[in-house]
């Protein structure tokens, strides 16, 4: 047995938490649309309604003062206050719901990871430019299936962040600061994170939890690609072979619950791609034996989960064409999985 089922109460609490977080995320997004403000601005002896979008005063005029623009201002201020009040209310409800999550024993993901996920999402790069791979991705698969993987299989002290450099990067920042690349973003979740050394791919916090920043090895040996999201002080992505399989696979989105009871969005590769990738790692001659055994166990566990709980996902070579056909064939034969 690789996992155990949630009971009815755990499923109920989990579903309630996901719905509450989705309402919160939608309200947070709406709140961002009110970023900046709206005020009267004098020009050439007349007043104009001005919509600013940041603290630097960038924005546009909405027209001279009139009953129409006065109504626009009144409606804007009312809607902004209502959205602010709703966000505050939902935040309070999430804190209360966190207690139910812990009582139901569905809090699974290290809070360091869920904190990082939330800030990556707030800066609009989670799922667009970066995804989570490695052991932590299994929390998304188990949550979708309504099960809990065995604890020893899930034990890890790092989270792997995979960068897709093919997509244009546009960081969303608040009005008070601009983070310095990936390191600046994750330090918004935990100020104790520091790069292990200058130009390294790894950051570590005061508790020894690590964030590894990685990207696929360029397909052309002599091809040079960006290795940093931010400036010279940012983490530099470690280039690893065969990661383009995960980059090219469909993305899988799921709300997960941190060990503090607070939810967060997690975006990971398709679970079939995860299983095949782990199978490939377990077959590499140069990989450490202890890691190969763990890779094999995780590959089998996720493969079985897909077959038993996620029937909408089939190990079909046409749907997994980002992998070599022989890899799909060997893995399905080894795991005794249907094609």
N, C-alpha and C positions, 0 to 999 in steps of 0.2 A: 504494500500500500504506500503510495507516494503522497496522499492527501486524505483529508477527512472533510465531510460535508458540513456546511453551516446548518444550525438548527433553525426552526421556524422563527424564533425570536431574533436571532442574529440576522436573518434575512430581512425581517421587518425593519429593524433598526438601521441596517445598511441602506435599504431602499429609501427610507425617510431622510437619511443623512445626505445621500446623493442628490435627492430632489431639492433639499434645502440649499446645498452648495451651488447647484445649478441656478437657483433663484438669486443667490448672493452674487455669483459670477456675472449674471446678466445685469444686475443692478450696478455692480462695479463698473461694467463696460459703459452703461448709460451715464454713470457719474463722470466718466472721462470725457464724454461729449460736452460737458459743461466746464471743462478745464479753461482757466482764464476767467473772463468775466465780460460784462456788458455795462457800458457807462456812456454818459454824454461827454462829448468832446467839442470844444469851440474852435472854429476856423472861419476866418474872415467875417467875424461878427455874427455867425450863425452857430447853432448847436446841432451836432450830428450824433446819431447813435453809433457807437463804435463797439465792435465785437473783438476783444483781444483773446488770443489763444495761448499766451504764455506770459511769464513774468517780465519778458523783455519788451512787451508791448506790440508784438506782431499781431496783425489782425486786419480787419477791413471795416469800412463804413457801411452802415445799413440804411443810410438816408438821413435827411434833415428831420429835425424834431417835428412831430405831427401826431395827431391822435393814433395813427397807424403804428408809428415807431414807439410811441409811449405804451401801447398795448403789447408790442413785441417785448419790450423791456420788462413789463409787469409779468407777462406769461413766463419769460425766461427765469426771472427770480423765483417765482412760485414753483416752477418745475424743478429748478436746481435745489431748492430747499426740501421739496418733497422727496427727491431722489436721495438727498443726504440723510434725511430722517429714516427712509426705508433701509438704506445701507446700514445705518447704525443699529436699527432694530434687528436686521438679519445677522449682523455680527454678534449681537447678544444671544440670539437664538442658536447660532453655531457653537458658542461657548457652552451653552446649556446642553446642546445635543452631544457635545464631546463627552460629557459625563455618562450619557446613555451608551455611547460607543465603548467606553472603557468598562462599564458594568456588563455589557454584552460580550466583552472580550473579542471585539473585532478590530481593535487598534493593532495594526501590524507593522507599518512602515516606520523606520527610524525617523523621528521628528526632524532631524537634520536634513534628511532627504525631502520630506514634504515641504519644509520651509524653503528649500532651494527650488523645488518645483513651482511653488506659488510665485516666487519672484521672477523666475524664468517666464512664466505665463504672463505676469504683469508687464514685463518688458517686451512681450509679443515675439519671443523667439522660440518658445517651447512648441515643437511640432512644425514650426516654419523653418528654423535653422538648426535646431538641436533636438535630439531625442535621447531617451534613456535606454541603455542596453545593459547586458550583464545580469547578474543575479537579481538586482532590484526590479527588473522588468517583470519578473515572475509574480510580483504582487499585483500587477495589472491583470494578468491572466487568471489568477486565482479569484480575484474579486469579481471578474466577469462571470466565472463559472460557479461562484458561490461555494468555494471550498477553501481550505487552508493547507498549503503545502507543509510537509514535515519541517520543523524548525531547523535541524542540522543542515538541511539542503539550502536554507535561506540565509544562513549566517554569513555576514560579510561586513567588512569595515570600510568599504569604499563604494562610490557610485560612479558609473562610467557614463560620461556625456559625449555623445557622438555628434560631430559637426557635419552638416551637409553644406559644403561650400558652393553648391550649384545655385542655391537660392540667394537672392539679394537680401542683405541684412539691413534692417531699419529698426534701431533700438527705440522703444517707447520709454521715455523717462518722465519723472515727475518734474514739477516746476522748480524744485529746490536743488536738484543735483543731477549730475550726469555721470553714471558709473563708468569706470575705466575697464571696458571690456567684460569678459566673462568673470574674471576675478572680482571686479567691482560689483557685479550683480550678485554673486553668491555671498559676498561679504555683507550685503543687505539682509541676508537671512541669518548670518552668523559672523559677527565682526572679527572673530578670532581666526578666520581662515587666512592663511598666508601661503604663498608659493614656497615649495620646498627649497628651491634655489632659483636664481634669476634665469629666465628662459626655460623653466621646467614645465612639464605638462600636468603636474600634480600640485594640488593645494591640500593642506591639512589643517584641521582646527585644534583647539586646545585639548579635545578629548581623543585625538588621534584618528578621527574620521577623515577619510580622504575623498577628494573629487579628482577623477582622472579625465582629462580632456583629450579626446582622440579623434582622428579622421582617417578616411581610407588612404592608403598609399596611392599616389598618382599612377594612373595606368601606364603613362610613358615615363621611363626611368629618368630622363633628363628634364622632365616637366617640373617647373617650380610653381607651387601654389601658396596662397596665404596660409599662415600657421597661427595667426592671432586674430581675435575679433576686435580687440582694443589696441592700445599703444604698446610701447616697448616694455612696460611693466606688467603686461597681461600674461596669462598662461599661454604657452605655445603647444599646439596640438601635436601629439605623438602620432606619426603616420604608420598605420598597421595594415598589412595585406588582408585581402578578402573581405574587408568591411563594406565594399561597394555593394555586396549582396544585401546587406541589411539596409543600406541607404536606399536601394532601389525597390525594396519590398513595400507593400502597402503599410500604412501606419494604423496603429491600434490605440484607441483612446479610452481611458477608464478613470473614474474617480476612485482614489484609494484613501485609506484612513491611517493617519500617523499614530505613533504610539502615545501621543498626547490627546488622541481622540479627534484631532482636527483634520478635515479632509483636504485633498489637493488633487489637481488634474495630473495624470501621468500619460505621456505619449511614448509608445514603444513600437518596435517592429511587429509585424504580423507574427502570431505565435508559431506558425509553421516555419517561418523564416528563422525564428529564435531556435527552434529544435534542430533544424538543419545546420545552422551555424555552429551550435554546440557540438553536434555530431562531427562536423569537420574539424573543430578544435581537438576533439578527443582522438582524432585519427592522425594528427600531426606528429611526426617522429621526433621533432625537436621540442615538443611541449613536455613540461615536467609531469612525471607519472601521476602524482597526487592530484594535479589539476586536470589531467585527462580523465581520471576516474570520476571526478566531480562533474566535469562537462558531460560525460556520458550519462550520468545519473539524472542531470537536469534535462538533457535532451529527451530521454525516455519519459520522464515525468510530464513534461509539457506536451510531448507527442501523444501520450495516453490521455491527457486532459482534453486535448482537441477532439480526439475520437469519441470520448465518453460524454463530454459536456458541451462541446462546440461543434455540432454536426454540420453547421453551415460552412465550416472550413474543411476542405478536403485536400489531401496531399496529392494534388493534381499537378503533373509536370507543366501543363499549360499555364496554370495560375502561379507557378513558382519558376517561371522561365528565367528569372535573374540568377538562378543556381544552375550549375551544369547538370544535365539530365542524369548522369551517372550518380551524382551525389543524392538526388532525390530518390533514385531507385535503390541504392544501397541502404539509405537511412530507413526507408519504409520496410525493406526486407528485414533489417536488423531489429527494428522496433515492432515488427509484425503489425504494421498499420495498413489499412486499406488505401488503395490509390484513388 
